[in-house]
Amino acid sequence: MIYPVAVIGAGPFGLSTAAHLRARGIPVRVFGEPMVSWRDHMPEGMLLKSTPVASSLDAPQPGHTIADYCDAAGIRRLVTDEDIIPVETFIAYGEWFQQKLVPELERVRVVSVDRRGSEGFELKLDSGESFTARAVVVATGLYGLAHLPPELGGAAADGPTPTGLVSHSSQHHDLARFSGKELIVVGAGQSALETAALAAEAGAQVRVVSRGRGRVAFGAPPWKQPKLRPESPFGRAWSLWALSYYPHPYRYLPAEARHYLVRRVLGPLGAWWLRDRFEGKVEVSEVSGIVRADVSDGRPVLSVQTLGGRGEELAADHVIAATGYRVDIAAMDFLGHELRTALAVSRGTPKLGAGYCSSVPGLYFTGLPAAASYGPVMRFVCGTEFASPRLAKHLAGAHG
């Protein structure tokens, strides 16, 4: 009997991978709600920082870019670096891609994955079904990976919650609930700055607290990009060009170098078009660090150390940690204990070999969990162009 391949996740990487597997004639079952992280965990009114060329899911045949979707939907084409993509348009594009290329998507959740001897893997679904897969592709995106810095834990005893004193930026779809409130947003990346701008536009009094090396800054508009450097989906720079189009040797770098580059390359920076909506509307406190978070009179209070070395306290009605995501295999609790303990990891992330295969034969990871092995481009939608065809090719060869 030929068992199917299971793809867990229906975001950009899951859908792109599934499309490539189907094009190779490989039986595949795909699980999840299409574009769920984008639909439920991004703020309403958000605009994508990425350009159209960096926002298309890779497909095994032409005709499935975001510009193709615009043509099919009868809306203005998004093609140039100056075209800004509303999150609602991107979600609709992903759903269109799914309907055309992955029509058999099963909108159920995978509860557990365990090894089943030489036959592959046993999966259990929340529908009650169990079945065997010859290989599993984990493409669960940001699910369960939201990072809350430990120094904020004093005001979030039960972890970040949208109705508590401290939350994570991924927990807010409607920022209008902060109208008339004092809000602190911790972070200096696009998520922090856009969350702050949207909350201010909704009537909140907002302060951004940026820590350490994370200074609030905005990128240059397309017409001010340097002309004598190679073009990449992220801008004109030799390093960005190499990491975007030639991530092959990345996994051979020393572990320290790989993790450093994932953290530092394409680090905190606001989109060029956000500057006018941010400056003059949002207060900024650039500090050397947050010492701790406490609760006073029912409000969160951050004790910070200023750049000059002084101690200072900042209070608000609520704190949003726009502090990104951390890959941690331990958080992927749908993977059975035996699987998780068998995986070779580096700082909680799976070590991946050729074709995105982990140390457990037949178990693949793509998207953010692959960044420590294949570079920062795996954090972005355009990483599907490199990852999906190579993963599908390796899987076809290893399990054909």
Secondary structure, DSSP 8 states (H G I E B T S, - for coil): ----EEEE--SHHHHHHHHHHHHTT--EEEES-TTHHHHHSS-TT-B-SS-GGGS----SSSS-SHHHHHHHHTS----STT---BHHHHHHHHHHHHHHH-TT-B---EEEEEEEGGGEEEEEETTS-EEEESEEEE--TTTT-B---GGGGGG-TT---TTSSEEEGGG-S-GGGGTTSEEEEE--SHHHHHHHHHHHHTT-EEEEEEETT----B---GGGS-SSS-EETTEE-HHHHHHHH--GGGGGS-HHHHHHHHHHTT-S-B-GGGHHHHTTTSEEEEEEEEEEEEEETTEEEEEEEETTS-EEEEE-SEEEE---B---GGG-TTB-HHHHHHS-EETTEE---GGGB-SSTTEEE-SGGGHHHH-GGGGSGGGHHHHHHHHHHHHHHHH-
